[in-house]
Amino acid sequence: MLRPSFVPPAEIRQLRDYTRLRTDLTRDRARHWQRLEKLLEDALIKVSAVASTMDTLSVRDMLEALIAGERDPKVLAGLARGKMKAKRAALIEALTGKFDGHHAELARMLLDQIDALTAQTGTLTTRIEELIAAIPAAQGVDADGTTGPGAGTGPDAARLNAITRLDEVPGISAHGAQIILAEIGLDMTRFPTHGHLVSWAKLCPRTIQSGAKNRSGKSGKGNPYLKGILGEIATAAAKTDTFLGERYRRIVKRRGKLKALVAVARTILVIIWHLLADPAARYEDLGAGYYASRTDTERKTRNHIRQLEALGYTVTLTQAA
């Protein structure tokens, strides 16, 4: 007999269809921005070398002016907003090119595609929020005992809703929490332990056995949408001054960036399992000094002294003031 696979309930499957389509459309929009950047480079315009991203309001105003027929780089640079006003000289140089009519026509098409995809992702986000709010297991409880859509969002809530509880974990945003709920659901009884969930998500290394030898292998492909969002969350959490950030910095020294990110993603998934398995649970960060606080200082001191003495030194310790 085959072991049963994870099949979420109907409302989670519907939610998954919406979140996956939003992810695909977001990626398509990023591709259109790249195509637009390549088109501008063909016209010898390198505005992306000055602007932090292509989707800023300043760049959009400049693109609209180029499409409308404006070619003077000084006039185009004058459309800069906010901090980009200080980069006027660099903008003038970046906007000096050979943008002609066929570039304008193609740029208009690409911008229209980008706007359409932006509107569609916004519609999907609204629908996703409605679907999650309608799931009883995702709802919270207010201080007065009220439950239902919109309950459990305030600081004095008796029980926070699922999105808010996941949002407390470093690196997880509301957008990421929606994708996580759509991919693994809210019923953690389908995964008896967090190890089962980690194994299903393919975030743990395989053990390859050959005779008496055991060696670790690749973790596997798993769910691409779940692994993708967990990778983004782990990357964001690695930059924070939290337990997850310190865990990344400890592992990256000896195992490299990719394995460190997978390890942090696994830790985050374990946290998610506990938060969803117990609706009353709240995330509490252990702090960046968690590992240091658990270090046996006397043992570490003896090890350093022993290593220095092995190199021929005589060690005398003096307590720091």
N, C-alpha and C positions, 0 to 999 in steps of 0.2 A: 504494500500500500504506500502511496505517496503521502508525504507530510503535507498538511494543508498550508497554503500560502496566505499571506496577509491580504485580505480583501476588506477594505473599509466600508462602512455603511453608506447608503445612498447619498445622504447629505454631504458627507466628506468627499465622495467621488465627484459630486457636482462642484463642490468648492475647489477641488483639485483641477478640474477642467478650466475654471476661471483663472486660477493662479498660474497655471502652466501657460495658458494663452497670453496672460499679461507678461510673463517672463519672456516668451518668444517675441512678442511685439516690442518689448523694451530692447531686446537684442537687435531686432530689425531697425529700430530707430537709431541705435548706436552705429549700425552699418551705414545708414544714410548720412549721418554726420561725418563719417569717415570718407564716404564718397564725395560729399560736399567739400571737405578739406582738400581732397586730391584734386578736385576741379579747380579750386582757387590756386593751388600750387601750379597747375597747368597754365594759369594766367599770371604766374610769377607773383602771386599775392600770398604772403606767408603770415597772415594775421594770427594764426595759432602759435607763432613764436613769441607773441606779445601777450595775448589773452590767455588766462589760465585754462579756459575751456571754450569750446565753440558755441555753446548754448547760452552765453551771457547776453544780457539785454544790449550791451554796447555793440557786440559783434552782430547781433540781429539787425540793429539799426543801420550799421554799415553795409550789411548785405542787402537790405531793402533799398538803400540809396544806390548801391552799385547796379542793382537790377533796374531801378528807375532811370538810370542813365548817367548818374554822377560819376565822374572819373577823377576829379581833383583830389589827390591824397590829403591835402590840408583840410579841405572841407569834410572829407570822410573821417579824418582823425578828430575833428571837432565834435563829432557825434558821441565821443567817449563819455561814459558816465562814471561817477564815483572815483575809485582809485586809479582807473585807467587814464584819467585826465593827466596824471603825472607822467605818463608814458607817451606823450604826444610825439616826441622826436622819433621814437622807435616805431610808433604807429604809422607815421608819414612814410618812413622807409619801407615798412612791411606792406603798405597799401599802394606802393608805386609798382604798377605792373601793366599787363596788356589784356585787361578784362574787356571782352567785346560782346557783341550781341548774342552769339551762340552760347557763351558762358552764362549770360543772364537768363536765357531761356532754360537751360539745364538747371541752373541754381533755383529758379522759380519752381520747377517740378520737384526738386529734392526738398525744398522748404515746405511745399504743400504736403508732400508725403510725411515729413516729420510732424507737421501740425496735425495731420489726420491720425497718425499713430499716437501722438500725445493725447488727443481727445479720446481715442479708444481705450488707452490705458487708464485714463481718468474714469471713464465709464465702468471699466472692469473693477477698478479699486472700490468704487461706490457699491457695486453689486457684491463684491467680496465682503465688505464690511457688513452689509445687510444679511448675508448668509450666515456669517459667524455669529452675529448678534441674535439670530433666530435659533441657534443650537443651544438647548438648555444646559449642556455640560460646559459650555464656554461662558455662560453668564455668571455674574458675581452677585453678591448680596450686600445691600446697603446697611448702614448702622441700625436703621429701624426695621430691618428684616425684609425690606422690599427686594424682590428679584425680578429679572426680566431683562430685555434689551436696554442697554444704557446703565444698568445697575453695576455696582462694584468698581467704580472708577475713581472715587474720591479717596483722600488719604485716611479718612475715618471709616472706610467700608469694612464690614465684618468679614467679607471675603472678596478679594479682587477678581475681576474676570480673567480669563485665560490670557488674553493679549497683554493686559497690563502686567500680569505676573511674569510673563516671559520677557517683557520689555525692561524689567529690572536687571536682567543679566547683561553684563557689559558686552557691547557689540551687537546685541539684538535690538532691532527697531521694530516698529509696528508692522512694517512691510515684511520684514524677515519672519516675524512671528506668524503672520498669516500664511506664508508659504510652509512653515514648519507644521502648523496645524493641518494644512491641507494634505501634506505628505504622510504624516504618521498618525493623524487623527487625535482624538481626545481620550479614547479608551485604552489605558495602558495595561489593562488586564490581558490584552492580546500579546503583550510581551511580559512574561512572568518576572523578569529581572531586567535591570538596565543593561546587563550583558547581552541579553537576547536582542534588545533594540540596537545596540552597537554592532552586533554581529550581522543583523539584518541589513543595517545601513552600510555594511562593509567598511567600517572605520577601525577595524582591528586587524592586525597582520595574521595571515594564515600560517599554520604550522605544517610544513612539508616533511613527511616522514619517509625515509628510505632505509630499511633495515633497522639498525640500531641508531641511526643518525637522525636528529631532528634539527631543522633549520626554519627560520621564518621566511615567509614569502610576501608577495604584494597583497595589499588589503582587498583588492578586487574593485569592480566597477560600481556596483550598487545602484542606488537611485540617483540619477544625474542631477535632478532638480534639488533633492535634499542635500547631496554632497556639495553642490554648487553654492547654495545659500549658507551652509555651515562653513565652507571655506571663506566666504566673504565675512561672516561673523567672526571667525577665528582671526582673520587678518586685522579686523578692526579692534578686537579685544587685545591682540598682541601689542598694540601701541598704547595701551592704557596702563596706569600705575595701580593695577589691581592684582589679585591672585592669579587670574588667567594670563595677564601680561607678564608677571614674574615667571610663571610656568613656561611660557614660550621662551623667555630669555635664558632660562636654565637649560632647556633642551636644545636650543639652537646652537649652543656652544659646541656640543659634541655630536649632534645628529644631523645638523643642517636645517635649512629653512623649511623645506617641504615636509619632512618628517615631524618637525616641531609644530607646524600648522595642523597636520593631521592629528597629532596628540592633543592639541588644544581643542580642535573640533570634536574629538571624542569626549573630552571632559565636558564640553558644553552640552553635548547630547545626553550625557549622564545627568547633568543638572536639569535638563528639560524633562527627562523621564521622571525624576523625583517631583518636580513641580506639577506635572500633569497627573501623576499617580496619587498625589495628595493635594486636593484643591485648596486646603487651608495652609499649605506650605508657602513660605516666602523666601526669596533668594537673599542670602546674607553673605557678603563678600568676606573672605578670610583675610584679605589685605595682602599687600605686596611683601610684607615682612613675615608671612606665615612660615616659609621654609627656614628663614634665619632664626625665628623664635624656637624652632624645634631642633636646632643644631646643638649637639653636645660639645660645648666649647672646650671642656677639659680634654676630651678625646681628640678634638681637632688640634689643640695646642700640642699634645703629645706627638701627634703625627708630624706636625711641622718641625718640632724639635728633633725628632728622630731623622727626618730627611736632611736637616741642616748638619747634624752630627755625622751622618754618612758622607757628607761632602767635606768633612774635615774641620768644621767650625765648632767652637765652644759657645754654647748659648746661655746667656744670662737674662732672665726675664725681670722686667721692672713694671709694676702696675702703673698704668697711665693715670694722670691726674683727672 
